[in-house]
Amino acid sequence: MKRPETKPPSGTGSTYPWGDARRYNSYSGYFRRLFGTRVQKLSVNAGFSCPNRDGTVSTGGCTFCNNSAFSPSYCTPQKNVRQQLEEGIEFHRRRYRTAEKYLAYFQSFSNTYASLERLETVFSQAFEVPQVAGIIVGTRPDCIDERKLDYFARLAESRYVVIEYGIESCYDRTLQAINRGHDFACAQRAVEATAARGIHTGAHFILGLPGETRGMMTEQTERINALPLDTVKFHQLQLFKETPMAEQYARHPEDFRFFGKEEYIDFFIGILERLRPDLVVERFAGEAPPRFHAGPAWGLIRNEQLWAELERRLEERDSWQGKSYARTI
């Protein structure tokens, strides 16, 4: 095994392999390289469900899930896709810097859990909005098939398309405990089939799920590196009201171990150092309004503050994404 050099030479002004001087392969940098401008994601709730909610696989949903905790106020299935996107664009123009391009992020529940005909109808509405340059489709790995992937591959010939899979953990015991209703092998198959069609592929993982040690969370980085992913999200475990996990915590708090903010940042740097340098890191931590929290939380803190703290700590430790990554040359 030979470790590739991923740190720019001191004092040369050169960049890391991902093309800029940030110490991680950032999502914003990725889109600037791809589109040449700032891009803003707009969440959309198209009214899909999940097979582990309606009884097809299970009922009750994933034990950690409360979609309301991360859905913007304008994002409701009572409005059609186009209306949600237009209101989202206006919302971001009022509160944040304007962007020239937008991506429709189908975020709530499993956005391929329907017939192909319904998917074609739903996603075509996103492209009725001129500012929308592409779609991000959040779903489960057991809610995809060849016909659906062929459809997304055709869309991807002229539009930016991402299928983003909720994987959450690489350990089957954990997946069973949180009522995912699929195993890690199912996630591997879905990611590989998606990437093989030339579709951008992302995945989401939760760090701190009950039963997983720090060693387990760190070691699964090798399995993540082995997946043909383009983008990856990590969140610390957050406990939300009106979820089975909140009830579990109320009965057995000794089964849970929550990260403090500084502790989590230092722990995540250990994962980042092992992470494949070409993987774009979309998120490394989550945030939700305090009213949804049912357990220990970090208080009122914005995502941009978390990124700033991560970058400061990386600088202090002279660390960067892929520092400890090794591959066969």
C-alpha positions in Angstrom: 0.0 0.0 0.0 1.3 3.4 -0.9 -0.1 6.6 0.4 -0.6 9.3 -2.2 0.5 12.9 -1.4 -2.6 15.0 -0.9 -1.1 18.0 0.9 0.0 21.0 -1.2 3.8 21.8 -0.9 4.4 24.5 1.7 4.7 28.0 0.4 3.9 27.2 -3.2 0.3 28.5 -3.3 -0.7 25.2 -4.9 -4.0 23.5 -4.1 -5.2 20.1 -2.9 -6.2 17.5 -5.5 -9.8 18.8 -5.5 -8.7 22.1 -7.0 -8.7 24.6 -4.1 -6.9 25.5 -0.9 -9.6 24.2 1.5 -8.5 21.3 3.6 -11.5 19.2 2.5 -13.3 18.6 -0.8 -16.1 21.0 -0.3 -19.6 20.9 -1.8 -19.5 24.6 -2.7 -16.2 24.2 -4.4 -17.5 21.2 -6.3 -20.4 23.2 -7.7 -18.3 26.2 -8.6 -16.0 23.9 -10.6 -19.0 22.1 -12.2 -21.3 25.1 -12.9 -18.9 28.1 -12.7 -21.1 29.8 -10.2 -22.8 29.5 -6.9 -25.7 27.0 -6.8 -28.4 26.7 -4.2 -30.4 23.6 -3.2 -34.1 24.0 -2.8 -35.9 21.3 -0.7 -39.1 19.8 -2.2 -41.7 17.6 -0.6 -43.5 15.7 -3.4 -45.6 13.6 -1.1 -43.9 10.3 -1.3 -43.8 7.7 1.5 -41.5 4.9 2.6 -41.9 1.1 2.4 -41.1 0.8 6.1 -43.9 3.2 6.9 -46.8 1.8 4.9 -46.3 -1.9 5.9 -44.6 -3.0 2.7 -41.4 -3.6 4.6 -42.3 -2.4 8.1 -44.3 0.2 9.9 -43.3 3.2 12.0 -40.4 4.3 9.8 -36.7 4.5 10.8 -36.5 4.9 14.5 -34.6 8.3 14.2 -36.8 9.9 11.6 -38.8 13.1 12.0 -38.9 14.8 8.5 -40.4 18.0 10.0 -37.1 18.6 11.8 -35.3 19.4 8.5 -38.1 20.6 6.1 -38.4 24.3 5.4 -41.8 26.0 6.0 -42.5 26.5 2.3 -41.9 22.8 1.7 -45.2 20.9 1.8 -46.9 18.4 -0.5 -50.1 20.4 -0.5 -48.3 22.6 -3.0 -47.1 21.3 -6.4 -43.4 20.9 -7.2 -43.2 24.1 -9.3 -44.9 26.2 -6.6 -42.5 24.9 -3.9 -39.5 25.7 -6.1 -40.7 29.2 -6.9 -41.4 30.0 -3.3 -38.0 28.5 -2.4 -36.3 30.7 -4.8 -38.0 33.8 -3.4 -37.3 32.6 0.2 -33.5 32.4 -0.6 -33.5 35.7 -2.4 -35.0 37.5 0.6 -32.9 35.9 3.3 -29.6 34.9 1.6 -27.3 35.8 -1.2 -28.8 35.2 -4.6 -27.7 32.2 -6.7 -27.8 32.0 -10.5 -28.7 28.3 -10.6 -30.8 26.1 -8.3 -31.1 22.3 -7.7 -34.4 20.8 -6.8 -33.7 18.6 -3.7 -36.4 16.0 -3.3 -35.6 15.4 0.3 -38.6 14.1 2.3 -39.1 10.4 2.7 -38.2 8.0 -0.3 -38.5 9.9 -3.6 -38.3 6.9 -5.9 -41.0 4.9 -4.0 -43.7 5.2 -6.7 -44.4 4.0 -10.2 -42.1 5.1 -13.0 -45.0 7.1 -14.5 -45.5 9.1 -11.3 -41.8 9.8 -11.1 -41.7 11.1 -14.6 -44.6 13.4 -13.8 -43.1 14.7 -10.6 -39.6 15.3 -11.8 -40.6 16.9 -15.1 -42.3 19.7 -13.0 -38.9 20.6 -11.5 -37.6 21.4 -15.0 -40.5 23.7 -15.7 -38.7 26.3 -13.5 -36.1 27.9 -15.8 -33.6 28.5 -13.0 -33.5 24.8 -12.0 -30.3 23.2 -13.4 -30.8 19.7 -12.0 -32.4 17.5 -9.4 -31.2 15.7 -6.3 -33.3 12.7 -5.4 -33.1 11.4 -1.9 -34.2 7.8 -1.5 -33.6 4.3 0.0 -31.5 1.7 -1.7 -34.4 -0.7 -1.8 -36.6 1.7 -3.7 -34.7 1.7 -7.0 -34.8 -0.7 -10.0 -33.4 -0.9 -13.5 -36.2 0.9 -15.2 -36.1 3.8 -12.8 -32.3 4.0 -13.1 -32.6 3.9 -16.9 -35.0 6.9 -16.7 -32.6 8.9 -14.5 -29.7 8.0 -16.8 -31.7 9.5 -19.7 -32.3 12.7 -17.7 -28.7 12.9 -16.7 -27.6 13.1 -20.4 -28.8 16.7 -20.4 -29.3 17.7 -16.8 -27.5 17.4 -13.5 -29.0 14.4 -11.7 -28.0 12.9 -8.3 -29.4 9.9 -6.6 -28.7 10.3 -2.9 -29.1 7.1 -0.8 -29.8 7.0 2.9 -27.4 4.3 4.0 -26.9 5.5 7.6 -24.5 2.7 8.7 -22.4 0.0 7.1 -23.3 -2.5 9.9 -26.3 -4.8 9.4 -26.9 -5.1 13.1 -27.3 -1.3 13.4 -29.6 -1.2 10.3 -31.8 -3.8 11.8 -31.9 -2.0 15.2 -33.0 1.3 13.6 -35.7 -0.4 11.4 -34.1 0.4 8.1 -35.6 -2.7 6.5 -32.6 -3.4 4.2 -29.0 -4.5 4.7 -25.7 -3.0 3.7 -25.4 -5.3 0.7 -28.6 -3.8 -0.7 -27.0 -0.3 -0.4 -23.9 -1.5 -2.2 -25.9 -2.9 -5.1 -27.9 0.3 -5.5 -24.9 2.5 -5.4 -23.0 0.4 -7.9 -25.9 0.1 -10.3 -26.5 3.9 -10.2 -22.8 4.8 -10.7 -22.5 2.3 -13.5 -25.1 4.3 -15.5 -23.1 7.5 -15.2 -25.5 9.0 -12.6 -24.0 11.1 -9.9 -24.3 9.1 -6.7 -24.4 10.3 -3.0 -24.9 8.7 0.4 -25.8 9.7 3.9 -24.4 8.3 7.1 -25.2 8.9 10.8 -22.4 8.9 13.4 -23.3 7.8 16.9 -26.1 5.3 16.4 -26.7 3.2 19.5 -24.5 0.1 19.6 -21.7 1.5 17.5 -18.3 2.2 19.0 -15.9 4.9 17.8 -13.8 2.2 16.4 -16.7 0.9 14.3 -17.6 4.3 13.0 -14.0 5.0 12.0 -13.5 1.6 10.5 -16.5 1.8 8.2 -14.7 4.6 6.4 -12.9 1.9 4.4 -16.3 0.5 3.2 -17.5 4.0 2.3 -14.3 4.6 0.3 -14.9 1.3 -1.6 -18.3 2.5 -2.8 -18.4 4.4 -6.2 -19.8 7.6 -4.6 -19.4 11.2 -5.8 -20.7 12.9 -2.7 -21.2 11.9 1.0 -23.0 13.4 4.0 -22.3 12.7 7.6 -24.5 13.8 10.5 -24.0 13.3 14.3 -26.9 11.5 15.9 -29.7 13.8 16.9 -32.7 12.7 18.9 -36.0 14.1 17.7 -39.4 14.2 19.4 -42.2 11.9 18.2 -39.8 9.2 17.1 -39.3 5.6 18.3 -35.7 6.4 19.1 -36.9 9.2 21.5 -39.0 6.6 23.3 -36.1 4.3 23.5 -33.9 7.0 25.0 -36.6 7.8 27.6 -36.6 4.1 28.7 -32.9 3.3 28.4 -30.7 6.5 28.2 -27.7 4.3 29.1 -27.8 2.9 25.6 -27.0 6.2 24.0 -23.8 8.2 23.8 -24.0 11.7 22.3 -21.1 13.8 21.1 -20.4 17.2 22.3 -19.7 19.7 19.5 -15.9 20.0 20.0 -15.6 16.3 20.7 -17.5 15.5 17.5 -15.4 17.8 15.3 -12.2 16.2 16.6 -13.7 12.7 16.0 -14.8 13.6 12.5 -11.4 14.8 11.5 -10.1 11.3 12.2 -12.7 10.1 9.6 -11.9 12.9 7.2 -8.2 12.0 7.2 -9.1 8.5 6.1 -11.7 9.6 3.5 -11.0 9.2 -0.2 -9.8 12.6 -1.5 -12.1 12.6 -4.5 -15.2 12.2 -2.4 -17.1 15.5 -2.1 -18.1 16.2 1.5 -21.6 17.7 1.4 -22.2 17.8 5.2 -20.3 16.7 8.2 -22.9 17.6 10.9 -26.6 18.4 11.1 -28.7 21.1 12.6 -32.4 21.3 13.4 -34.6 23.8 15.3 -34.3 23.3 19.1 -38.0 22.7 19.4 -37.6 19.3 17.7 -34.8 18.0 20.0 -35.6 15.3 22.5 -32.1 14.7 23.9 -28.7 16.4 24.3 -28.1 19.0 21.5 -25.7 21.7 20.5 -28.1 24.6 20.9 -28.6 27.4 18.3 -25.7 27.0 15.8 -25.8 27.4 12.1 -24.2 25.1 9.5 -21.8 27.7 8.4 -20.5 28.1 12.0 -19.9 24.4 12.2 -17.9 24.5 8.9 -15.9 27.4 10.2 -15.0 25.5 13.4 -14.0 22.4 11.4 -11.7 24.5 9.2 -10.1 26.2 12.2 -9.5 22.8 13.9 -8.1 21.3 10.7 -5.6 24.2 10.5 -4.6 23.8 14.2 -4.0 20.1 13.7 -2.4 20.6 10.2 -4.8 18.0 8.9 -6.8 17.5 5.7 -9.1 15.1 3.9 -7.2 12.0 2.8 -4.2 12.6 5.0 -4.2 9.0 6.1 -5.9 7.6 3.0 -4.0 4.8 1.3 -4.7 2.9 -1.9 -2.8 0.5 -4.0 -0.8 2.3 -6.7 
